[in-house]
Amino acid sequence: MTKNNYIFVDFESVQDIDLTLIEGRPVKVFLFIGEQQNKMSVELLMQVHRFHDQVQLIKLQCTGKNALDFVLAHHTGLQAAADPDGFFHILSRDKGFAALVAHLKDRNIWAARTEVFAEIPALMDVRKLTLTERLERVKLRLSTMKQTDNDGRPKKRTTLRTVIHSVFHKLLSDAEVEAVMDGLKQRRWIDFADEKVAYQF
């Protein structure tokens, strides 16, 4: 039986969304927009219209610390109650959602937090991606990690290997992960000094 996938987007945190990836897939997207957010790209608006059967816009009517987080958690709970066999994805850079994900998992409900829309497993078959596509996805993850206060990119080769496995949800072999690491170096995006990693972007 195909598992339904529900994606809850913290639009205050993540705006890079390509809804064309949900076409023909058992996916529904809930797009949570902050009360003070009044801009959305024309491209995304057109995608929302195109996939209106799979996308629900939820505009907050109030402000306040963590207001969007509470509303998102509420809707996630409602949907989990309606379809406990579904897979619930929280798209946000807010690590505070780890508590919600853990709470759902404790109840044997599939859940995960992701920071990159295109990396949600239901939206891709990572084993069919070319090496170039894999490299771009890893670079995107590393760029996202760079934006944290202390530059959260891995500093050691072993940690980088773990991050790459995470990007592709442990569906790649160790040899394929090594090929990605070699590709990053060949493109001069990274360099190695023994076990240490240096970044060129």
C-alpha positions in Angstrom: 0.0 0.0 0.0 1.3 3.4 -1.0 2.0 5.7 2.0 0.5 9.2 1.8 3.0 12.0 2.5 2.1 15.2 4.2 4.5 18.2 4.0 4.1 21.0 6.5 6.1 24.0 5.3 7.3 26.7 7.7 7.4 29.4 5.0 8.9 31.9 7.4 11.9 29.6 7.5 12.1 28.0 4.0 10.9 29.7 0.8 12.8 27.6 -1.8 9.9 25.3 -2.8 9.3 23.6 -6.2 5.8 22.3 -6.2 6.3 20.6 -9.6 8.0 17.8 -7.7 4.7 16.7 -6.1 3.0 16.1 -9.5 1.6 12.6 -9.7 2.8 11.6 -6.2 0.7 10.8 -3.1 1.7 14.1 -1.5 -0.2 17.0 0.1 1.5 20.2 1.0 0.4 22.6 3.8 2.0 26.0 3.3 2.1 28.0 6.6 2.6 31.7 5.9 3.4 34.2 8.7 1.0 37.1 9.5 3.6 39.6 8.3 4.6 37.7 5.2 3.0 39.5 2.2 5.2 38.4 -0.7 5.3 35.2 -2.7 7.0 34.7 -6.1 4.7 34.6 -9.1 6.2 31.2 -10.0 5.2 29.7 -6.7 1.7 31.3 -6.9 1.2 29.7 -10.3 2.3 26.4 -8.9 -0.1 26.7 -6.0 -2.9 27.3 -8.5 -1.8 24.4 -10.7 -1.7 21.9 -7.9 -4.5 23.3 -5.8 -5.9 19.8 -5.1 -2.6 19.0 -3.4 -1.7 22.3 -1.7 -3.4 24.1 1.2 -2.4 27.7 2.1 -2.7 28.6 5.8 -2.2 32.3 6.5 -1.7 33.2 10.2 -3.9 35.9 11.5 -1.7 36.7 14.5 1.9 37.4 15.4 3.9 36.3 18.4 6.9 34.2 19.3 6.6 30.7 17.8 3.0 31.5 16.6 3.6 29.7 13.3 5.2 26.7 15.0 2.1 26.2 17.2 -0.3 26.4 14.3 1.8 24.0 12.2 2.1 21.5 15.1 -1.7 21.7 15.5 -2.4 20.9 11.8 0.2 18.1 11.9 -1.6 16.5 14.8 -5.0 16.8 13.1 -3.6 15.1 10.0 -1.8 12.4 11.9 -5.1 11.6 13.7 -6.9 11.4 10.4 -4.2 9.2 8.7 -1.9 7.6 11.2 -0.3 5.5 8.5 0.9 8.6 6.6 4.5 10.1 6.5 4.6 13.5 8.0 7.4 15.9 6.9 8.2 19.2 8.7 10.0 21.5 6.3 11.8 24.0 8.5 15.2 25.1 9.7 13.9 25.4 13.2 15.4 22.5 15.1 12.8 23.0 17.8 10.5 20.8 15.7 12.6 17.8 16.8 10.3 17.5 19.8 7.3 17.2 17.6 9.0 14.6 15.3 10.1 12.6 18.4 6.6 12.7 19.8 5.1 11.3 16.6 7.7 8.6 16.3 7.0 7.5 19.9 3.5 6.8 18.7 4.8 4.8 15.7 3.9 7.5 13.3 6.4 8.2 10.5 7.8 11.7 10.8 10.9 13.7 9.9 12.2 17.3 9.8 13.9 18.4 6.6 15.5 21.7 5.6 15.4 21.3 1.8 12.1 20.6 0.0 13.8 18.7 -2.8 15.4 16.3 -0.4 12.1 14.9 0.9 12.3 11.1 0.0 8.8 11.1 -1.5 9.8 13.7 -4.0 12.8 11.8 -5.4 14.5 8.5 -6.2 18.0 9.3 -5.2 19.4 6.1 -6.8 18.4 7.5 -10.2 20.1 10.8 -9.7 23.2 11.5 -11.8 26.5 12.3 -10.0 26.1 16.0 -11.0 22.6 16.0 -9.4 23.9 14.4 -6.3 26.7 16.9 -6.0 24.3 19.8 -6.4 22.0 18.4 -3.6 25.0 18.0 -1.3 26.2 21.5 -2.0 22.7 22.9 -1.3 22.7 21.1 2.1 26.2 22.4 2.9 25.2 25.9 1.9 22.2 25.7 4.2 24.4 24.5 7.1 26.8 27.3 6.4 24.0 29.8 7.3 24.0 28.8 10.9 25.6 31.0 13.5 28.8 29.0 13.8 28.9 27.6 10.2 27.6 24.1 10.9 29.3 22.4 7.9 31.2 19.3 8.9 34.9 19.9 9.6 36.0 16.2 9.3 35.8 13.7 6.5 33.9 11.2 8.6 31.3 13.8 9.5 30.9 14.9 5.9 30.4 11.3 4.9 27.6 11.1 7.5 26.0 14.3 6.1 26.0 12.9 2.6 24.4 9.7 3.8 21.7 11.8 5.5 21.0 13.9 2.3 20.2 10.7 0.5 18.5 9.0 3.4 21.1 6.2 3.5 20.0 4.9 0.2 23.5 5.2 -1.4 26.3 2.7 -1.0 29.5 3.7 0.7 31.2 3.6 -2.7 28.6 6.0 -4.1 29.1 8.4 -1.1 32.9 8.3 -1.7 32.2 9.2 -5.4 30.2 12.2 -4.2 33.1 13.3 -2.0 35.6 12.9 -4.8 33.3 14.9 -7.1 33.1 17.8 -4.6 36.9 17.9 -4.5 37.2 17.7 -8.3 34.9 20.7 -8.6 37.1 22.5 -6.1 34.2 23.0 -3.8 36.1 21.3 -1.0 39.6 20.1 -0.2 41.0 17.6 2.3 44.0 17.9 4.6 44.2 14.4 6.1 40.8 14.1 7.9 40.0 17.8 7.8 37.7 19.4 5.3 38.2 22.9 3.9 35.4 24.7 1.9 35.9 26.8 -1.2 32.3 28.2 -1.2 
